[in-house]
Structures are given as C-alpha cells and as structure tokens.
C-alpha cells in the first residue's frame, strides 16, 4: 500500500459498493372478490325462492305440491353450487359467509314449519331440528375470533338427510313409512352432529384468539 492509501500498481482495488438504485416497485395488493358474483347471486336466489316454495306448498293440490318440490330441489342445488363456486373461483366474501347459512336455515326452517302447520310433520321434529341449527349458528359466532370449525362428514350427511326427508314429505306419492324412516334418520344425525359441534366449539373457544400474543 503506497502513501495516501493508494494500492501499488497492478494490485486489485477493493470493491466499491454500488450506488443505491431506486427502490423496487411494490406490487399492488390484489383486490378481493366483488360483492356481485355468481356465488352470491345463487345465495340470493335461494333466499328469494323460500317464499315461493312456501306459497306453492300452502296452495294445496297435487300440481302445487309438485311445483313446491321443484322449487325446493332448485333451491337445494343452489346450496350445493354456491359454496363450491366460491371456493374454486376465489369468490368468498363477507356477505356470502353471513348470507349463505342464513339462506340454508331459512329454506329448511320454512319447509319444516310449513309441513308442521299443515299437520303433516310432528312439531317436535321441527323444534328439535331448528333448535340444533340455531344453536350451531350461535356457536359459530361464539368462536368466530378463535377460528372456524370445518364441516365434518356427519354435518354433510345431516344436510343430505334433511333435504331428502323434506323432499319426500313435500312430494306427493312416497309411502308414509319411507318418509318417517328417512326423517327419523335425519333427526338422529342432526342431534349427534349438533353435540359434536358443541364439543368442538368448546375446545376451540379455550384457545387464545387468533393473533393474540403476536408482536405488534
């Protein structure tokens, strides 16, 4: 090293730091799904079909009962489609999270209450099923800060049995014994899955809220 800090001729000079360049442009956050989408539209359609279904069921006569069955079937299919579309296409919205279960309970509840009011279904069946559905909805809000309890196979079986049982009561023709057996199975699975959901909700509620204890 020569006086003045200059390296001798031919010696490698120390690497100089590169001048700072402009900061890398940050990527804009992708917008979330809009409120108006096909999944939410199906949910709204299901809500709209509820009073139509009740009106057809109360009208009486074979033709109106068949019409009520068709409306109920269409509404039940929308329940199957809107969730799948929301998950597969990234269309999950806050509106859908709230409106979808409300639409499900409205359709099932309206069918059960109307059938009981017509004297075709025992009121205790309606009370048991609706009490379970309302309780599970309240439990969802109770643990919402801790997380979401995933739907179990039993819950899916419960929904299927309820839909089939109600359809058998709405559609004229099926033997009474068949209707009663399927509805009894639906009630049994409804109660068992309700108890299971309650146990899982209590376990989840014991956990700290999401984000608790994280560094600010």
C-alpha positions in Angstrom: 0.0 0.0 0.0 1.5 3.3 -1.1 1.4 6.5 1.0 -2.0 8.1 0.7 -3.8 4.8 0.8 -3.3 4.0 -2.9 -2.7 0.3 -3.7 0.5 -0.4 -5.7 0.4 -0.6 -9.4 -1.3 -3.9 -10.6 -2.8 -4.6 -7.2 -6.5 -5.3 -7.0 -8.5 -2.4 -5.8 -11.1 -3.1 -3.1 -14.6 -3.4 -4.4 -16.6 -0.3 -4.1 -20.2 -0.5 -3.1 -22.7 0.0 -5.9 -24.6 3.3 -5.7 -28.1 2.7 -4.3 -30.7 2.3 -7.0 -34.3 3.2 -7.0 -36.4 1.1 -4.6 -38.1 -1.9 -6.3 -41.7 -1.0 -7.0 -44.1 -2.8 -4.7 -46.8 -4.9 -6.2 -50.2 -3.6 -5.6 -52.4 -5.8 -3.5 -54.9 -7.8 -5.5 -58.5 -6.7 -5.0 -60.8 -9.1 -3.2 -63.8 -10.6 -4.9 -66.6 -8.2 -5.6 -69.9 -8.4 -3.8 -71.7 -9.1 -7.1 -70.6 -12.6 -8.2 -72.2 -15.8 -9.3 -71.8 -17.5 -5.8 -73.6 -14.6 -4.0 -76.2 -14.5 -6.8 -77.1 -18.1 -6.1 -77.3 -17.4 -2.4 -79.7 -14.5 -3.0 -81.7 -16.7 -5.4 -82.1 -19.3 -2.7 -83.5 -16.7 -0.3 -85.9 -15.4 -3.0 -87.1 -19.0 -3.6 -88.1 -19.5 0.1 -91.4 -17.6 0.0 -92.2 -19.1 -3.5 -91.7 -22.5 -2.1 -93.9 -21.8 0.9 -96.7 -20.3 -1.3 -96.7 -23.4 -3.5 -96.8 -25.7 -0.5 -99.7 -23.9 1.0 -101.7 -23.7 -2.2 -102.7 -27.4 -2.0 -103.4 -29.8 -4.7 -101.1 -32.3 -6.5 -99.9 -29.8 -9.1 -98.8 -27.2 -6.5 -97.1 -29.9 -4.4 -95.1 -30.9 -7.4 -94.3 -27.2 -8.0 -93.2 -26.9 -4.4 -90.9 -29.9 -4.8 -89.3 -28.5 -7.9 -88.7 -25.1 -6.2 -87.2 -26.9 -3.2 -85.0 -29.0 -5.4 -83.7 -26.0 -7.3 -83.0 -24.1 -4.0 -81.2 -27.1 -2.6 -79.0 -27.3 -5.7 -78.0 -23.7 -5.4 -76.9 -24.5 -1.8 -74.5 -27.1 -3.3 -73.3 -24.9 -6.1 -72.6 -21.6 -4.4 -70.2 -23.0 -1.9 -68.2 -24.9 -4.5 -68.1 -21.9 -6.8 -67.0 -19.6 -4.1 -64.1 -21.8 -3.1 -63.0 -22.9 -6.6 -63.1 -19.3 -8.0 -62.0 -17.4 -5.0 -65.4 -15.7 -4.6 -65.6 -15.9 -0.8 -67.0 -12.6 0.6 -68.1 -11.4 4.0 -71.6 -11.2 2.6 -71.5 -14.8 1.5 -70.2 -16.0 4.8 -73.3 -14.5 6.5 -76.0 -14.9 3.9 -75.2 -18.5 2.9 -76.0 -20.1 6.3 -79.0 -17.8 6.7 -80.4 -18.9 3.4 -79.8 -22.6 4.3 -81.6 -22.2 7.6 -84.4 -20.2 6.0 -85.1 -22.9 3.4 -85.0 -25.8 5.9 -86.9 -23.9 8.6 -89.6 -22.7 6.3 -90.2 -26.2 4.9 -90.3 -27.8 8.4 -92.6 -25.2 9.9 -95.0 -25.2 6.9 -95.2 -29.0 7.0 -95.9 -29.0 10.7 -98.5 -26.2 10.3 -100.2 -28.4 7.7 -100.3 -31.3 10.1 -98.0 -33.5 8.0 -95.0 -33.5 10.3 -94.9 -33.6 14.1 -94.0 -30.3 15.7 -91.4 -31.9 18.0 -89.3 -32.9 14.9 -89.4 -29.3 13.7 -88.4 -28.0 17.1 -85.5 -30.4 17.5 -84.0 -29.7 14.1 -84.4 -25.9 14.3 -83.1 -25.8 17.9 -80.0 -27.6 16.7 -79.5 -25.3 13.7 -80.0 -22.1 15.7 -77.6 -23.4 18.4 -74.9 -24.2 15.9 -75.2 -20.8 14.3 -74.8 -19.1 17.8 -71.8 -21.3 18.5 -70.2 -20.2 15.2 -70.4 -16.6 16.4 -69.2 -17.6 19.8 -65.9 -19.0 18.5 -65.5 -16.7 15.5 -62.4 -14.9 17.0 -60.7 -18.3 17.6 -61.3 -19.8 14.1 -63.8 -21.7 12.0 -64.9 -25.3 12.7 -64.6 -27.2 9.4 -67.7 -29.1 8.2 -67.5 -32.7 9.1 -68.7 -35.7 7.2 -71.5 -36.1 9.7 -72.6 -32.5 9.0 -72.7 -33.1 5.3 -74.7 -36.3 5.9 -77.1 -34.4 8.1 -77.7 -31.9 5.4 -78.3 -34.6 2.8 -80.7 -36.5 5.0 -82.7 -33.4 5.9 -83.0 -32.4 2.2 -84.1 -35.9 1.2 -86.5 -36.2 4.1 -88.2 -32.9 3.4 -88.4 -33.6 -0.3 -90.2 -36.9 0.5 -92.7 -35.1 2.6 -93.3 -32.4 0.0 -93.6 -34.7 -3.0 -97.0 -36.5 -3.1 -96.7 -40.2 -3.5 -94.0 -41.7 -1.3 -95.2 -44.1 1.3 -95.6 -42.7 4.8 -93.3 -45.3 6.3 -90.4 -44.3 4.0 -90.9 -40.7 4.9 -90.8 -41.4 8.6 -87.8 -43.6 8.4 -85.7 -41.1 6.5 -86.9 -38.2 8.7 -86.0 -40.3 11.8 -82.5 -40.8 10.5 -82.2 -37.1 9.7 -83.2 -36.2 13.3 -80.8 -38.7 14.8 -77.8 -37.4 12.8 -78.9 -33.8 13.4 -78.8 -34.3 17.2 -75.5 -36.3 17.1 -73.7 -33.8 14.9 -75.0 -30.9 17.0 -73.5 -32.4 20.1 -70.2 -33.0 18.3 -70.2 -29.4 17.0 -70.8 -28.2 20.6 -67.8 -30.2 21.9 -65.5 -28.9 19.2 -66.7 -25.3 19.7 -65.9 -25.5 23.5 -62.4 -26.8 22.7 -61.8 -24.1 20.1 -63.0 -21.4 22.5 -60.4 -22.4 25.0 -57.7 -21.4 22.6 -56.4 -17.8 22.6 -57.9 -15.6 19.9 -56.2 -15.5 16.5 -53.2 -13.1 16.6 -53.1 -12.9 20.4 -49.6 -12.7 21.8 -48.1 -11.7 18.4 -45.6 -8.9 18.3 -47.1 -5.5 17.4 
